[in-house]
Amino acid sequence: MSEKLTTPEKVKSIAKHLSSLTDEQVLLLIEDAQLEVEELDVADKYKEKLTRYLAAHYGSLGKRQAQSETVGPIKRTFTSSAIDSSKGLDATPFGQEYQRLLKLYKPKKINLTVI
């Protein structure tokens, strides 16, 4: 695989709940995301951002999200279950943003009919 398209720091900066993961764990998410993004028909200048959001999506699947949090005498309340990964990219806000960006960045197709 070529040089990494993004960094663990960038992924964690958009997905604060992934800060509990080590950089090595996030690098694995980046590698998985990069395998897909490198095959896309989009300009290279967009691939880092796409990789970042897809890696954040992967890291968010199956992870419980804090619903409420208190700082003084530390209190956390979690949702009753992990994110439903059966919804695909729609399961997380990062996956939804990845889809939006992909639609925006992919070359537009022109349909011409010759008679």
C-alpha positions as CSV (number, residue, x, y, z in Angstrom):
1,M,0.0,0.0,0.0
2,S,1.2,3.5,-0.7
3,E,1.7,6.3,1.8
4,K,-1.2,6.8,4.2
5,L,-3.7,9.3,2.9
6,T,-4.6,10.6,6.4
7,T,-3.4,10.4,10.0
8,P,-4.8,9.1,13.3
9,E,-4.8,12.6,14.6
10,K,-7.1,13.9,11.8
11,V,-9.5,11.0,12.2
12,K,-9.7,11.5,16.0
13,S,-10.2,15.3,15.5
14,I,-13.5,14.7,13.7
15,A,-14.5,11.7,15.8
16,K,-13.7,12.6,19.4
17,H,-15.2,9.4,20.7
18,L,-12.3,7.5,19.0
19,S,-9.7,9.2,21.2
20,S,-9.7,6.1,23.4
21,L,-8.3,4.1,20.6
22,T,-4.5,3.9,20.1
23,D,-2.9,5.3,17.0
24,E,-2.2,1.8,15.8
25,Q,-5.9,0.9,16.0
26,V,-6.8,4.0,14.1
27,L,-4.1,3.2,11.5
28,L,-5.8,-0.1,10.8
29,L,-9.1,1.7,10.2
30,I,-7.3,4.1,7.9
31,E,-5.7,1.2,6.0
32,D,-9.2,-0.4,5.5
33,A,-10.7,2.9,4.3
34,Q,-7.8,3.7,2.1
35,L,-8.1,0.4,0.2
36,E,-11.6,1.5,-0.9
37,V,-10.8,5.1,-1.5
38,E,-7.8,4.5,-3.6
39,E,-10.0,2.6,-6.1
40,L,-12.5,5.5,-6.5
41,D,-12.8,7.6,-9.6
42,V,-12.2,10.9,-7.8
43,A,-9.4,13.5,-7.9
44,D,-6.5,12.8,-5.6
45,K,-7.0,16.1,-3.8
46,Y,-10.2,14.7,-2.3
47,K,-9.0,11.2,-1.2
48,E,-7.5,12.3,2.1
49,K,-10.9,13.7,3.3
50,L,-12.8,10.7,2.0
51,T,-10.4,8.3,3.8
52,R,-10.7,10.3,7.0
53,Y,-14.5,10.2,7.1
54,L,-14.6,6.5,6.0
55,A,-12.1,5.6,8.8
56,A,-14.1,7.5,11.3
57,H,-17.2,5.6,10.2
58,Y,-15.5,2.3,10.5
59,G,-14.3,3.2,14.0
60,S,-17.8,4.2,15.0
61,L,-19.4,0.9,14.1
62,G,-20.2,-1.2,17.1
63,K,-18.9,1.4,19.5
64,R,-21.3,2.7,22.1
65,Q,-21.8,6.5,22.0
66,A,-22.0,8.5,25.1
67,Q,-25.5,10.0,25.3
68,S,-24.8,12.2,28.3
69,E,-21.7,13.1,30.2
70,T,-20.9,15.0,33.4
71,V,-17.4,16.2,34.4
72,G,-17.6,16.8,38.2
73,P,-18.0,13.4,40.0
74,I,-17.7,11.7,36.6
75,K,-20.9,10.4,35.2
76,R,-21.6,8.8,31.8
77,T,-24.8,7.4,30.4
78,F,-24.6,5.3,27.3
79,T,-27.1,4.4,24.7
80,S,-28.6,0.9,25.2
81,S,-26.8,-0.6,22.2
82,A,-24.1,-0.1,19.7
83,I,-24.6,1.6,16.4
84,D,-26.6,-0.7,14.0
85,S,-24.0,-1.5,11.3
86,S,-26.7,-3.1,9.1
87,K,-27.6,0.4,7.9
88,G,-24.3,0.6,6.1
89,L,-23.0,4.1,5.6
90,D,-26.2,5.6,6.9
91,A,-25.4,4.1,10.4
92,T,-23.1,7.0,11.4
93,P,-22.8,10.7,10.6
94,F,-19.3,10.0,9.3
95,G,-20.7,7.5,6.8
96,Q,-23.4,9.9,5.8
97,E,-20.8,12.6,5.2
98,Y,-18.6,10.2,3.2
99,Q,-21.6,9.5,0.9
100,R,-22.3,13.2,0.5
101,L,-18.7,14.0,-0.4
102,L,-18.4,11.0,-2.7
103,K,-21.5,12.2,-4.6
104,L,-20.1,15.7,-4.8
105,Y,-16.6,14.7,-5.9
106,K,-17.3,11.9,-8.4
107,P,-17.2,13.0,-12.0
108,K,-20.6,13.8,-13.4
109,K,-21.9,11.5,-16.1
110,I,-23.4,12.9,-19.2
111,N,-26.1,10.8,-20.8
112,L,-26.4,11.3,-24.5
113,T,-28.8,9.5,-26.8
114,V,-27.9,9.3,-30.5
115,I,-30.9,8.9,-32.8
